[in-house]
């Protein structure tokens, strides 16, 4: 296996860190939304820390929502990984 094949294989397995980037986009959008409000600084700090969810819903609802989000996110990543593998296979076969 040469260096280019190893690089492609590594990119397929890690998906180029896309899941970390998407997670950070969601978190930073939440931080931006909190900072754009006219709430006092103490309230903003509390909202950023808890992202408002812990204050509004019981823990079992949050847990169910997080499970649903993680399952949906995993399904999207599976489809993305298949698409990357097909692209890598097409490139390596030419």
PyMOL Python script that loads the backbone (N, CA, C, O; Angstrom):
from pymol import cmd

cmd.read_pdbstr("""\
ATOM      1  N   UNK A   1       0.859  -1.179   0.000  1.00  0.00           N
ATOM      2  CA  UNK A   1       0.000   0.000   0.000  1.00  0.00           C
ATOM      3  C   UNK A   1       0.904   1.240   0.000  1.00  0.00           C
ATOM      4  O   UNK A   1       1.754   1.390   0.877  1.00  0.00           O
ATOM      5  N   UNK A   2       0.718   2.123  -0.981  1.00  0.00           N
ATOM      6  CA  UNK A   2       1.562   3.309  -1.042  1.00  0.00           C
ATOM      7  C   UNK A   2       0.978   4.450  -0.207  1.00  0.00           C
ATOM      8  O   UNK A   2      -0.083   4.315   0.403  1.00  0.00           O
ATOM      9  N   UNK A   3       1.683   5.551  -0.196  1.00  0.00           N
ATOM     10  CA  UNK A   3       1.315   6.678   0.659  1.00  0.00           C
ATOM     11  C   UNK A   3      -0.038   7.272   0.273  1.00  0.00           C
ATOM     12  O   UNK A   3      -0.826   7.624   1.150  1.00  0.00           O
ATOM     13  N   UNK A   4      -0.316   7.389  -1.015  1.00  0.00           N
ATOM     14  CA  UNK A   4      -1.607   7.945  -1.446  1.00  0.00           C
ATOM     15  C   UNK A   4      -2.772   7.053  -1.035  1.00  0.00           C
ATOM     16  O   UNK A   4      -3.819   7.552  -0.622  1.00  0.00           O
ATOM     17  N   UNK A   5      -2.598   5.744  -1.144  1.00  0.00           N
ATOM     18  CA  UNK A   5      -3.667   4.824  -0.717  1.00  0.00           C
ATOM     19  C   UNK A   5      -3.883   4.905   0.788  1.00  0.00           C
ATOM     20  O   UNK A   5      -5.021   4.854   1.255  1.00  0.00           O
ATOM     21  N   UNK A   6      -2.802   5.031   1.550  1.00  0.00           N
ATOM     22  CA  UNK A   6      -2.926   5.186   3.002  1.00  0.00           C
ATOM     23  C   UNK A   6      -3.638   6.486   3.360  1.00  0.00           C
ATOM     24  O   UNK A   6      -4.458   6.519   4.278  1.00  0.00           O
ATOM     25  N   UNK A   7      -3.320   7.559   2.630  1.00  0.00           N
ATOM     26  CA  UNK A   7      -3.953   8.848   2.883  1.00  0.00           C
ATOM     27  C   UNK A   7      -5.455   8.780   2.617  1.00  0.00           C
ATOM     28  O   UNK A   7      -6.251   9.288   3.407  1.00  0.00           O
ATOM     29  N   UNK A   8      -5.841   8.154   1.507  1.00  0.00           N
ATOM     30  CA  UNK A   8      -7.260   8.009   1.168  1.00  0.00           C
ATOM     31  C   UNK A   8      -7.969   7.133   2.200  1.00  0.00           C
ATOM     32  O   UNK A   8      -9.088   7.435   2.614  1.00  0.00           O
ATOM     33  N   UNK A   9      -7.310   6.046   2.614  1.00  0.00           N
ATOM     34  CA  UNK A   9      -7.900   5.157   3.613  1.00  0.00           C
ATOM     35  C   UNK A   9      -8.104   5.888   4.941  1.00  0.00           C
ATOM     36  O   UNK A   9      -9.137   5.727   5.591  1.00  0.00           O
ATOM     37  N   UNK A  10      -7.131   6.680   5.335  1.00  0.00           N
ATOM     38  CA  UNK A  10      -7.248   7.461   6.575  1.00  0.00           C
ATOM     39  C   UNK A  10      -8.380   8.483   6.467  1.00  0.00           C
ATOM     40  O   UNK A  10      -9.134   8.667   7.423  1.00  0.00           O
ATOM     41  N   UNK A  11      -8.506   9.142   5.326  1.00  0.00           N
ATOM     42  CA  UNK A  11      -9.577  10.119   5.129  1.00  0.00           C
ATOM     43  C   UNK A  11     -10.947   9.456   5.180  1.00  0.00           C
ATOM     44  O   UNK A  11     -11.900  10.031   5.705  1.00  0.00           O
ATOM     45  N   UNK A  12     -11.043   8.250   4.637  1.00  0.00           N
ATOM     46  CA  UNK A  12     -12.319   7.524   4.668  1.00  0.00           C
ATOM     47  C   UNK A  12     -12.686   7.164   6.100  1.00  0.00           C
ATOM     48  O   UNK A  12     -13.831   7.344   6.517  1.00  0.00           O
ATOM     49  N   UNK A  13     -11.734   6.667   6.839  1.00  0.00           N
ATOM     50  CA  UNK A  13     -12.027   6.242   8.211  1.00  0.00           C
ATOM     51  C   UNK A  13     -12.346   7.414   9.128  1.00  0.00           C
ATOM     52  O   UNK A  13     -13.222   7.306   9.986  1.00  0.00           O
ATOM     53  N   UNK A  14     -11.656   8.521   8.961  1.00  0.00           N
ATOM     54  CA  UNK A  14     -11.843   9.659   9.860  1.00  0.00           C
ATOM     55  C   UNK A  14     -12.844  10.678   9.330  1.00  0.00           C
ATOM     56  O   UNK A  14     -13.217  11.609  10.044  1.00  0.00           O
ATOM     57  N   UNK A  15     -13.276  10.514   8.104  1.00  0.00           N
ATOM     58  CA  UNK A  15     -14.194  11.446   7.452  1.00  0.00           C
ATOM     59  C   UNK A  15     -13.676  12.882   7.540  1.00  0.00           C
ATOM     60  O   UNK A  15     -14.452  13.835   7.596  1.00  0.00           O
ATOM     61  N   UNK A  16     -12.355  13.015   7.553  1.00  0.00           N
ATOM     62  CA  UNK A  16     -11.663  14.293   7.608  1.00  0.00           C
ATOM     63  C   UNK A  16     -12.110  15.136   8.798  1.00  0.00           C
ATOM     64  O   UNK A  16     -12.035  16.363   8.734  1.00  0.00           O
ATOM     65  N   UNK A  17     -12.570  14.516   9.879  1.00  0.00           N
ATOM     66  CA  UNK A  17     -12.965  15.225  11.087  1.00  0.00           C
ATOM     67  C   UNK A  17     -14.262  15.993  10.948  1.00  0.00           C
ATOM     68  O   UNK A  17     -14.527  16.908  11.727  1.00  0.00           O
ATOM     69  N   UNK A  18     -15.065  15.639   9.979  1.00  0.00           N
ATOM     70  CA  UNK A  18     -16.292  16.374   9.710  1.00  0.00           C
ATOM     71  C   UNK A  18     -17.236  16.389  10.908  1.00  0.00           C
ATOM     72  O   UNK A  18     -17.879  17.404  11.174  1.00  0.00           O
ATOM     73  N   UNK A  19     -17.326  15.274  11.632  1.00  0.00           N
ATOM     74  CA  UNK A  19     -18.248  15.217  12.754  1.00  0.00           C
ATOM     75  C   UNK A  19     -17.857  16.208  13.846  1.00  0.00           C
ATOM     76  O   UNK A  19     -18.733  16.784  14.491  1.00  0.00           O
ATOM     77  N   UNK A  20     -16.554  16.420  14.067  1.00  0.00           N
ATOM     78  CA  UNK A  20     -16.135  17.409  15.055  1.00  0.00           C
ATOM     79  C   UNK A  20     -16.447  18.820  14.584  1.00  0.00           C
ATOM     80  O   UNK A  20     -16.851  19.670  15.379  1.00  0.00           O
ATOM     81  N   UNK A  21     -16.264  19.066  13.316  1.00  0.00           N
ATOM     82  CA  UNK A  21     -16.544  20.391  12.766  1.00  0.00           C
ATOM     83  C   UNK A  21     -18.032  20.703  12.865  1.00  0.00           C
ATOM     84  O   UNK A  21     -18.405  21.804  13.270  1.00  0.00           O
ATOM     85  N   UNK A  22     -18.888  19.747  12.502  1.00  0.00           N
ATOM     86  CA  UNK A  22     -20.329  19.977  12.579  1.00  0.00           C
ATOM     87  C   UNK A  22     -20.784  20.182  14.018  1.00  0.00           C
ATOM     88  O   UNK A  22     -21.642  21.025  14.282  1.00  0.00           O
ATOM     89  N   UNK A  23     -20.226  19.430  14.938  1.00  0.00           N
ATOM     90  CA  UNK A  23     -20.583  19.609  16.343  1.00  0.00           C
ATOM     91  C   UNK A  23     -20.172  20.988  16.829  1.00  0.00           C
ATOM     92  O   UNK A  23     -20.918  21.621  17.576  1.00  0.00           O
ATOM     93  N   UNK A  24     -19.013  21.465  16.427  1.00  0.00           N
ATOM     94  CA  UNK A  24     -18.580  22.792  16.863  1.00  0.00           C
ATOM     95  C   UNK A  24     -19.445  23.888  16.250  1.00  0.00           C
ATOM     96  O   UNK A  24     -19.669  24.918  16.885  1.00  0.00           O
ATOM     97  N   UNK A  25     -19.932  23.686  15.039  1.00  0.00           N
ATOM     98  CA  UNK A  25     -20.822  24.675  14.422  1.00  0.00           C
ATOM     99  C   UNK A  25     -22.102  24.817  15.247  1.00  0.00           C
ATOM    100  O   UNK A  25     -22.564  25.929  15.502  1.00  0.00           O
ATOM    101  N   UNK A  26     -22.661  23.700  15.655  1.00  0.00           N
ATOM    102  CA  UNK A  26     -23.882  23.742  16.465  1.00  0.00           C
ATOM    103  C   UNK A  26     -23.626  24.447  17.790  1.00  0.00           C
ATOM    104  O   UNK A  26     -24.417  25.292  18.211  1.00  0.00           O
ATOM    105  N   UNK A  27     -22.534  24.105  18.441  1.00  0.00           N
ATOM    106  CA  UNK A  27     -22.219  24.715  19.737  1.00  0.00           C
ATOM    107  C   UNK A  27     -21.983  26.208  19.594  1.00  0.00           C
ATOM    108  O   UNK A  27     -22.494  26.990  20.396  1.00  0.00           O
ATOM    109  N   UNK A  28     -21.227  26.616  18.600  1.00  0.00           N
ATOM    110  CA  UNK A  28     -20.941  28.045  18.435  1.00  0.00           C
ATOM    111  C   UNK A  28     -22.174  28.837  18.003  1.00  0.00           C
ATOM    112  O   UNK A  28     -22.295  30.016  18.336  1.00  0.00           O
ATOM    113  N   UNK A  29     -23.079  28.214  17.274  1.00  0.00           N
ATOM    114  CA  UNK A  29     -24.346  28.885  16.952  1.00  0.00           C
ATOM    115  C   UNK A  29     -25.171  29.118  18.217  1.00  0.00           C
ATOM    116  O   UNK A  29     -25.803  30.163  18.367  1.00  0.00           O
ATOM    117  N   UNK A  30     -25.163  28.149  19.118  1.00  0.00           N
ATOM    118  CA  UNK A  30     -25.869  28.317  20.383  1.00  0.00           C
ATOM    119  C   UNK A  30     -25.231  29.422  21.214  1.00  0.00           C
ATOM    120  O   UNK A  30     -25.941  30.223  21.821  1.00  0.00           O
ATOM    121  N   UNK A  31     -23.905  29.478  21.249  1.00  0.00           N
ATOM    122  CA  UNK A  31     -23.218  30.537  21.982  1.00  0.00           C
ATOM    123  C   UNK A  31     -23.529  31.901  21.367  1.00  0.00           C
ATOM    124  O   UNK A  31     -23.766  32.867  22.091  1.00  0.00           O
ATOM    125  N   UNK A  32     -23.529  31.982  20.054  1.00  0.00           N
ATOM    126  CA  UNK A  32     -23.857  33.236  19.376  1.00  0.00           C
ATOM    127  C   UNK A  32     -25.276  33.688  19.699  1.00  0.00           C
ATOM    128  O   UNK A  32     -25.511  34.865  19.975  1.00  0.00           O
ATOM    129  N   UNK A  33     -26.213  32.758  19.666  1.00  0.00           N
ATOM    130  CA  UNK A  33     -27.603  33.107  19.968  1.00  0.00           C
ATOM    131  C   UNK A  33     -27.745  33.638  21.384  1.00  0.00           C
ATOM    132  O   UNK A  33     -28.504  34.578  21.618  1.00  0.00           O
ATOM    133  N   UNK A  34     -27.031  33.054  22.321  1.00  0.00           N
ATOM    134  CA  UNK A  34     -27.087  33.532  23.714  1.00  0.00           C
ATOM    135  C   UNK A  34     -26.492  34.925  23.808  1.00  0.00           C
ATOM    136  O   UNK A  34     -27.047  35.783  24.494  1.00  0.00           O
ATOM    137  N   UNK A  35     -25.386  35.168  23.141  1.00  0.00           N
ATOM    138  CA  UNK A  35     -24.739  36.480  23.229  1.00  0.00           C
ATOM    139  C   UNK A  35     -25.525  37.579  22.525  1.00  0.00           C
ATOM    140  O   UNK A  35     -25.381  38.752  22.869  1.00  0.00           O
ATOM    141  N   UNK A  36     -26.340  37.226  21.562  1.00  0.00           N
ATOM    142  CA  UNK A  36     -27.127  38.239  20.856  1.00  0.00           C
ATOM    143  C   UNK A  36     -28.358  38.696  21.640  1.00  0.00           C
ATOM    144  O   UNK A  36     -28.998  39.679  21.266  1.00  0.00           O
ATOM    145  N   UNK A  37     -28.690  37.996  22.714  1.00  0.00           N
ATOM    146  CA  UNK A  37     -29.834  38.394  23.531  1.00  0.00           C
ATOM    147  C   UNK A  37     -29.458  39.581  24.414  1.00  0.00           C
ATOM    148  O   UNK A  37     -28.279  39.899  24.571  1.00  0.00           O
ATOM    149  N   UNK A  38     -30.459  40.224  24.983  1.00  0.00           N
ATOM    150  CA  UNK A  38     -30.219  41.368  25.868  1.00  0.00           C
ATOM    151  C   UNK A  38     -30.312  40.961  27.342  1.00  0.00           C
ATOM    152  O   UNK A  38     -30.594  41.797  28.201  1.00  0.00           O
ATOM    153  N   UNK A  39     -30.080  39.709  27.627  1.00  0.00           N
ATOM    154  CA  UNK A  39     -30.134  39.213  28.998  1.00  0.00           C
ATOM    155  C   UNK A  39     -28.916  39.690  29.790  1.00  0.00           C
ATOM    156  O   UNK A  39     -27.893  40.036  29.199  1.00  0.00           O
ATOM    157  N   UNK A  40     -29.017  39.711  31.124  1.00  0.00           N
ATOM    158  CA  UNK A  40     -27.852  40.071  31.945  1.00  0.00           C
ATOM    159  C   UNK A  40     -26.715  39.054  31.772  1.00  0.00           C
ATOM    160  O   UNK A  40     -26.950  37.914  31.372  1.00  0.00           O
ATOM    161  N   UNK A  41     -25.504  39.471  32.073  1.00  0.00           N
ATOM    162  CA  UNK A  41     -24.330  38.618  31.893  1.00  0.00           C
ATOM    163  C   UNK A  41     -24.425  37.326  32.688  1.00  0.00           C
ATOM    164  O   UNK A  41     -24.018  36.270  32.204  1.00  0.00           O
ATOM    165  N   UNK A  42     -24.960  37.399  33.909  1.00  0.00           N
ATOM    166  CA  UNK A  42     -25.073  36.194  34.733  1.00  0.00           C
ATOM    167  C   UNK A  42     -25.987  35.168  34.064  1.00  0.00           C
ATOM    168  O   UNK A  42     -25.696  33.972  34.078  1.00  0.00           O
ATOM    169  N   UNK A  43     -27.080  35.633  33.486  1.00  0.00           N
ATOM    170  CA  UNK A  43     -28.012  34.730  32.806  1.00  0.00           C
ATOM    171  C   UNK A  43     -27.372  34.151  31.554  1.00  0.00           C
ATOM    172  O   UNK A  43     -27.550  32.971  31.252  1.00  0.00           O
ATOM    173  N   UNK A  44     -26.629  34.976  30.825  1.00  0.00           N
ATOM    174  CA  UNK A  44     -25.943  34.478  29.626  1.00  0.00           C
ATOM    175  C   UNK A  44     -24.948  33.389  29.987  1.00  0.00           C
ATOM    176  O   UNK A  44     -24.853  32.378  29.291  1.00  0.00           O
ATOM    177  N   UNK A  45     -24.201  33.587  31.078  1.00  0.00           N
ATOM    178  CA  UNK A  45     -23.245  32.567  31.501  1.00  0.00           C
ATOM    179  C   UNK A  45     -23.952  31.263  31.847  1.00  0.00           C
ATOM    180  O   UNK A  45     -23.479  30.180  31.502  1.00  0.00           O
ATOM    181  N   UNK A  46     -25.086  31.372  32.531  1.00  0.00           N
ATOM    182  CA  UNK A  46     -25.843  30.178  32.875  1.00  0.00           C
ATOM    183  C   UNK A  46     -26.356  29.478  31.620  1.00  0.00           C
ATOM    184  O   UNK A  46     -26.290  28.253  31.520  1.00  0.00           O
ATOM    185  N   UNK A  47     -26.868  30.253  30.661  1.00  0.00           N
ATOM    186  CA  UNK A  47     -27.395  29.658  29.435  1.00  0.00           C
ATOM    187  C   UNK A  47     -26.303  29.005  28.605  1.00  0.00           C
ATOM    188  O   UNK A  47     -26.513  27.937  28.031  1.00  0.00           O
ATOM    189  N   UNK A  48     -25.127  29.643  28.537  1.00  0.00           N
ATOM    190  CA  UNK A  48     -24.029  29.029  27.773  1.00  0.00           C
ATOM    191  C   UNK A  48     -23.618  27.735  28.436  1.00  0.00           C
ATOM    192  O   UNK A  48     -23.346  26.744  27.758  1.00  0.00           O
ATOM    193  N   UNK A  49     -23.570  27.736  29.762  1.00  0.00           N
ATOM    194  CA  UNK A  49     -23.124  26.527  30.467  1.00  0.00           C
ATOM    195  C   UNK A  49     -24.113  25.387  30.267  1.00  0.00           C
ATOM    196  O   UNK A  49     -23.718  24.260  29.968  1.00  0.00           O
ATOM    197  N   UNK A  50     -25.375  25.676  30.429  1.00  0.00           N
ATOM    198  CA  UNK A  50     -26.384  24.628  30.352  1.00  0.00           C
ATOM    199  C   UNK A  50     -27.060  24.564  28.994  1.00  0.00           C
ATOM    200  O   UNK A  50     -27.820  23.636  28.719  1.00  0.00           O
ATOM    201  N   UNK A  51     -26.785  25.549  28.140  1.00  0.00           N
ATOM    202  CA  UNK A  51     -27.434  25.678  26.831  1.00  0.00           C
ATOM    203  C   UNK A  51     -28.959  25.646  26.960  1.00  0.00           C
ATOM    204  O   UNK A  51     -29.670  25.163  26.078  1.00  0.00           O
ATOM    205  N   UNK A  52     -29.424  26.165  28.064  1.00  0.00           N
ATOM    206  CA  UNK A  52     -30.847  26.361  28.356  1.00  0.00           C
ATOM    207  C   UNK A  52     -31.644  25.063  28.477  1.00  0.00           C
ATOM    208  O   UNK A  52     -32.741  25.068  29.035  1.00  0.00           O
ATOM    209  N   UNK A  53     -31.129  23.987  27.982  1.00  0.00           N
ATOM    210  CA  UNK A  53     -31.899  22.744  27.980  1.00  0.00           C
ATOM    211  C   UNK A  53     -32.096  22.179  29.376  1.00  0.00           C
ATOM    212  O   UNK A  53     -33.185  21.711  29.708  1.00  0.00           O
ATOM    213  N   UNK A  54     -31.072  22.218  30.180  1.00  0.00           N
ATOM    214  CA  UNK A  54     -31.159  21.657  31.515  1.00  0.00           C
ATOM    215  C   UNK A  54     -32.119  22.410  32.418  1.00  0.00           C
ATOM    216  O   UNK A  54     -32.628  21.852  33.390  1.00  0.00           O
ATOM    217  N   UNK A  55     -32.369  23.665  32.103  1.00  0.00           N
ATOM    218  CA  UNK A  55     -33.274  24.471  32.928  1.00  0.00           C
ATOM    219  C   UNK A  55     -34.734  24.324  32.497  1.00  0.00           C
ATOM    220  O   UNK A  55     -35.639  24.609  33.280  1.00  0.00           O
ATOM    221  N   UNK A  56     -34.967  23.888  31.281  1.00  0.00           N
ATOM    222  CA  UNK A  56     -36.319  23.882  30.740  1.00  0.00           C
ATOM    223  C   UNK A  56     -36.998  22.523  30.743  1.00  0.00           C
ATOM    224  O   UNK A  56     -38.227  22.449  30.771  1.00  0.00           O
ATOM    225  N   UNK A  57     -36.225  21.449  30.714  1.00  0.00           N
ATOM    226  CA  UNK A  57     -36.813  20.121  30.550  1.00  0.00           C
ATOM    227  C   UNK A  57     -36.310  19.171  31.630  1.00  0.00           C
ATOM    228  O   UNK A  57     -35.208  19.344  32.150  1.00  0.00           O
ATOM    229  N   UNK A  58     -37.114  18.169  31.964  1.00  0.00           N
ATOM    230  CA  UNK A  58     -36.631  17.135  32.888  1.00  0.00           C
ATOM    231  C   UNK A  58     -35.529  16.297  32.235  1.00  0.00           C
ATOM    232  O   UNK A  58     -35.461  16.218  31.008  1.00  0.00           O
ATOM    233  N   UNK A  59     -34.668  15.674  33.038  1.00  0.00           N
ATOM    234  CA  UNK A  59     -33.525  14.931  32.473  1.00  0.00           C
ATOM    235  C   UNK A  59     -33.909  13.806  31.515  1.00  0.00           C
ATOM    236  O   UNK A  59     -33.190  13.568  30.544  1.00  0.00           O
ATOM    237  N   UNK A  60     -35.016  13.109  31.758  1.00  0.00           N
ATOM    238  CA  UNK A  60     -35.352  12.002  30.856  1.00  0.00           C
ATOM    239  C   UNK A  60     -35.717  12.502  29.462  1.00  0.00           C
ATOM    240  O   UNK A  60     -35.449  11.813  28.478  1.00  0.00           O
ATOM    241  N   UNK A  61     -36.321  13.681  29.355  1.00  0.00           N
ATOM    242  CA  UNK A  61     -36.633  14.237  28.040  1.00  0.00           C
ATOM    243  C   UNK A  61     -35.343  14.612  27.312  1.00  0.00           C
ATOM    244  O   UNK A  61     -35.206  14.371  26.112  1.00  0.00           O
ATOM    245  N   UNK A  62     -34.406  15.201  28.042  1.00  0.00           N
ATOM    246  CA  UNK A  62     -33.118  15.535  27.431  1.00  0.00           C
ATOM    247  C   UNK A  62     -32.387  14.286  26.954  1.00  0.00           C
ATOM    248  O   UNK A  62     -31.796  14.280  25.874  1.00  0.00           O
ATOM    249  N   UNK A  63     -32.428  13.233  27.758  1.00  0.00           N
ATOM    250  CA  UNK A  63     -31.759  11.992  27.378  1.00  0.00           C
ATOM    251  C   UNK A  63     -32.375  11.394  26.118  1.00  0.00           C
ATOM    252  O   UNK A  63     -31.652  10.948  25.228  1.00  0.00           O
ATOM    253  N   UNK A  64     -33.696  11.381  26.036  1.00  0.00           N
ATOM    254  CA  UNK A  64     -34.369  10.844  24.852  1.00  0.00           C
ATOM    255  C   UNK A  64     -34.028  11.683  23.622  1.00  0.00           C
ATOM    256  O   UNK A  64     -33.764  11.142  22.549  1.00  0.00           O
ATOM    257  N   UNK A  65     -34.035  12.986  23.781  1.00  0.00           N
ATOM    258  CA  UNK A  65     -33.697  13.868  22.655  1.00  0.00           C
ATOM    259  C   UNK A  65     -32.264  13.643  22.192  1.00  0.00           C
ATOM    260  O   UNK A  65     -31.996  13.619  20.990  1.00  0.00           O
ATOM    261  N   UNK A  66     -31.349  13.481  23.128  1.00  0.00           N
ATOM    262  CA  UNK A  66     -29.952  13.256  22.749  1.00  0.00           C
ATOM    263  C   UNK A  66     -29.769  11.915  22.053  1.00  0.00           C
ATOM    264  O   UNK A  66     -28.973  11.808  21.120  1.00  0.00           O
ATOM    265  N   UNK A  67     -30.489  10.902  22.488  1.00  0.00           N
ATOM    266  CA  UNK A  67     -30.414   9.605  21.814  1.00  0.00           C
ATOM    267  C   UNK A  67     -30.914   9.730  20.384  1.00  0.00           C
ATOM    268  O   UNK A  67     -30.299   9.197  19.460  1.00  0.00           O
ATOM    269  N   UNK A  68     -32.023  10.428  20.198  1.00  0.00           N
ATOM    270  CA  UNK A  68     -32.577  10.617  18.848  1.00  0.00           C
ATOM    271  C   UNK A  68     -31.593  11.376  17.965  1.00  0.00           C
ATOM    272  O   UNK A  68     -31.363  10.997  16.817  1.00  0.00           O
ATOM    273  N   UNK A  69     -31.018  12.444  18.499  1.00  0.00           N
ATOM    274  CA  UNK A  69     -30.053  13.233  17.731  1.00  0.00           C
ATOM    275  C   UNK A  69     -28.844  12.386  17.356  1.00  0.00           C
ATOM    276  O   UNK A  69     -28.382  12.432  16.216  1.00  0.00           O
ATOM    277  N   UNK A  70     -28.334  11.622  18.301  1.00  0.00           N
ATOM    278  CA  UNK A  70     -27.159  10.793  18.016  1.00  0.00           C
ATOM    279  C   UNK A  70     -27.453   9.704  16.988  1.00  0.00           C
ATOM    280  O   UNK A  70     -26.604   9.402  16.149  1.00  0.00           O
ATOM    281  N   UNK A  71     -28.636   9.117  17.043  1.00  0.00           N
ATOM    282  CA  UNK A  71     -29.007   8.095  16.065  1.00  0.00           C
ATOM    283  C   UNK A  71     -29.104   8.716  14.674  1.00  0.00           C
ATOM    284  O   UNK A  71     -28.584   8.157  13.709  1.00  0.00           O
ATOM    285  N   UNK A  72     -29.761   9.857  14.566  1.00  0.00           N
ATOM    286  CA  UNK A  72     -29.876  10.533  13.270  1.00  0.00           C
ATOM    287  C   UNK A  72     -28.500  10.931  12.736  1.00  0.00           C
ATOM    288  O   UNK A  72     -28.211  10.773  11.549  1.00  0.00           O
ATOM    289  N   UNK A  73     -27.671  11.441  13.619  1.00  0.00           N
ATOM    290  CA  UNK A  73     -26.333  11.840  13.221  1.00  0.00           C
ATOM    291  C   UNK A  73     -25.525  10.634  12.747  1.00  0.00           C
ATOM    292  O   UNK A  73     -24.776  10.737  11.776  1.00  0.00           O
ATOM    293  N   UNK A  74     -25.667   9.503  13.415  1.00  0.00           N
ATOM    294  CA  UNK A  74     -24.958   8.291  13.014  1.00  0.00           C
ATOM    295  C   UNK A  74     -25.419   7.802  11.639  1.00  0.00           C
ATOM    296  O   UNK A  74     -24.606   7.353  10.832  1.00  0.00           O
ATOM    297  N   UNK A  75     -26.710   7.890  11.379  1.00  0.00           N
ATOM    298  CA  UNK A  75     -27.238   7.482  10.074  1.00  0.00           C
ATOM    299  C   UNK A  75     -26.660   8.361   8.969  1.00  0.00           C
ATOM    300  O   UNK A  75     -26.274   7.862   7.912  1.00  0.00           O
ATOM    301  N   UNK A  76     -26.600   9.660   9.214  1.00  0.00           N
ATOM    302  CA  UNK A  76     -26.030  10.581   8.223  1.00  0.00           C
ATOM    303  C   UNK A  76     -24.564  10.247   7.971  1.00  0.00           C
ATOM    304  O   UNK A  76     -24.112  10.262   6.826  1.00  0.00           O
ATOM    305  N   UNK A  77     -23.823   9.949   9.029  1.00  0.00           N
ATOM    306  CA  UNK A  77     -22.413   9.614   8.861  1.00  0.00           C
ATOM    307  C   UNK A  77     -22.220   8.307   8.103  1.00  0.00           C
ATOM    308  O   UNK A  77     -21.265   8.171   7.338  1.00  0.00           O
ATOM    309  N   UNK A  78     -23.109   7.351   8.307  1.00  0.00           N
ATOM    310  CA  UNK A  78     -23.023   6.086   7.567  1.00  0.00           C
ATOM    311  C   UNK A  78     -23.187   6.338   6.068  1.00  0.00           C
ATOM    312  O   UNK A  78     -22.421   5.817   5.258  1.00  0.00           O
ATOM    313  N   UNK A  79     -24.190   7.139   5.706  1.00  0.00           N
ATOM    314  CA  UNK A  79     -24.392   7.454   4.288  1.00  0.00           C
ATOM    315  C   UNK A  79     -23.214   8.230   3.717  1.00  0.00           C
ATOM    316  O   UNK A  79     -22.805   7.996   2.579  1.00  0.00           O
ATOM    317  N   UNK A  80     -22.670   9.150   4.499  1.00  0.00           N
ATOM    318  CA  UNK A  80     -21.525   9.924   4.035  1.00  0.00           C
ATOM    319  C   UNK A  80     -20.313   9.020   3.823  1.00  0.00           C
ATOM    320  O   UNK A  80     -19.586   9.170   2.842  1.00  0.00           O
ATOM    321  N   UNK A  81     -20.101   8.093   4.733  1.00  0.00           N
ATOM    322  CA  UNK A  81     -18.974   7.174   4.610  1.00  0.00           C
ATOM    323  C   UNK A  81     -19.113   6.305   3.365  1.00  0.00           C
ATOM    324  O   UNK A  81     -18.125   6.052   2.677  1.00  0.00           O
ATOM    325  N   UNK A  82     -20.318   5.848   3.070  1.00  0.00           N
ATOM    326  CA  UNK A  82     -20.534   5.060   1.852  1.00  0.00           C
ATOM    327  C   UNK A  82     -20.216   5.871   0.610  1.00  0.00           C
ATOM    328  O   UNK A  82     -19.629   5.355  -0.342  1.00  0.00           O
ATOM    329  N   UNK A  83     -20.607   7.150   0.618  1.00  0.00           N
ATOM    330  CA  UNK A  83     -20.339   8.006  -0.535  1.00  0.00           C
ATOM    331  C   UNK A  83     -18.838   8.225  -0.709  1.00  0.00           C
ATOM    332  O   UNK A  83     -18.340   8.228  -1.835  1.00  0.00           O
ATOM    333  N   UNK A  84     -18.116   8.409   0.392  1.00  0.00           N
ATOM    334  CA  UNK A  84     -16.669   8.592   0.316  1.00  0.00           C
ATOM    335  C   UNK A  84     -15.999   7.331  -0.201  1.00  0.00           C
ATOM    336  O   UNK A  84     -15.074   7.400  -1.011  1.00  0.00           O
ATOM    337  N   UNK A  85     -16.467   6.171   0.268  1.00  0.00           N
ATOM    338  CA  UNK A  85     -15.878   4.906  -0.199  1.00  0.00           C
ATOM    339  C   UNK A  85     -16.096   4.719  -1.684  1.00  0.00           C
ATOM    340  O   UNK A  85     -15.193   4.274  -2.392  1.00  0.00           O
ATOM    341  N   UNK A  86     -17.308   5.060  -2.178  1.00  0.00           N
ATOM    342  CA  UNK A  86     -17.576   4.928  -3.616  1.00  0.00           C
ATOM    343  C   UNK A  86     -16.674   5.850  -4.416  1.00  0.00           C
ATOM    344  O   UNK A  86     -16.164   5.460  -5.467  1.00  0.00           O
ATOM    345  N   UNK A  87     -16.470   7.075  -3.928  1.00  0.00           N
ATOM    346  CA  UNK A  87     -15.616   8.038  -4.614  1.00  0.00           C
ATOM    347  C   UNK A  87     -14.166   7.557  -4.614  1.00  0.00           C
ATOM    348  O   UNK A  87     -13.472   7.641  -5.628  1.00  0.00           O
ATOM    349  N   UNK A  88     -13.723   7.056  -3.471  1.00  0.00           N
ATOM    350  CA  UNK A  88     -12.335   6.562  -3.379  1.00  0.00           C
ATOM    351  C   UNK A  88     -12.139   5.348  -4.265  1.00  0.00           C
ATOM    352  O   UNK A  88     -11.087   5.202  -4.887  1.00  0.00           O
ATOM    353  N   UNK A  89     -13.135   4.471  -4.333  1.00  0.00           N
ATOM    354  CA  UNK A  89     -13.038   3.297  -5.197  1.00  0.00           C
ATOM    355  C   UNK A  89     -12.974   3.718  -6.658  1.00  0.00           C
ATOM    356  O   UNK A  89     -12.204   3.153  -7.435  1.00  0.00           O
ATOM    357  N   UNK A  90     -13.776   4.705  -7.036  1.00  0.00           N
ATOM    358  CA  UNK A  90     -13.770   5.176  -8.427  1.00  0.00           C
ATOM    359  C   UNK A  90     -12.431   5.804  -8.774  1.00  0.00           C
ATOM    360  O   UNK A  90     -11.935   5.618  -9.885  1.00  0.00           O
ATOM    361  N   UNK A  91     -11.837   6.544  -7.846  1.00  0.00           N
ATOM    362  CA  UNK A  91     -10.544   7.187  -8.093  1.00  0.00           C
ATOM    363  C   UNK A  91      -9.451   6.138  -8.179  1.00  0.00           C
ATOM    364  O   UNK A  91      -8.579   6.222  -9.044  1.00  0.00           O
ATOM    365  N   UNK A  92      -9.486   5.142  -7.285  1.00  0.00           N
ATOM    366  CA  UNK A  92      -8.405   4.147  -7.294  1.00  0.00           C
ATOM    367  C   UNK A  92      -8.490   3.169  -8.461  1.00  0.00           C
ATOM    368  O   UNK A  92      -7.484   2.572  -8.844  1.00  0.00           O
ATOM    369  N   UNK A  93      -9.680   3.001  -9.026  1.00  0.00           N
ATOM    370  CA  UNK A  93      -9.815   2.069 -10.144  1.00  0.00           C
ATOM    371  C   UNK A  93      -9.477   2.695 -11.487  1.00  0.00           C
ATOM    372  O   UNK A  93      -9.382   1.990 -12.492  1.00  0.00           O
ATOM    373  N   UNK A  94      -9.294   4.007 -11.516  1.00  0.00           N
ATOM    374  CA  UNK A  94      -8.938   4.655 -12.788  1.00  0.00           C
ATOM    375  C   UNK A  94      -7.464   4.755 -12.978  1.00  0.00           C
ATOM    376  O   UNK A  94      -7.007   5.274 -13.996  1.00  0.00           O
TER     377      UNK A  94
END
""", "prot")
cmd.dss("prot")
cmd.show_as("cartoon", "prot")
cmd.util.cbc("prot")
cmd.orient("prot")
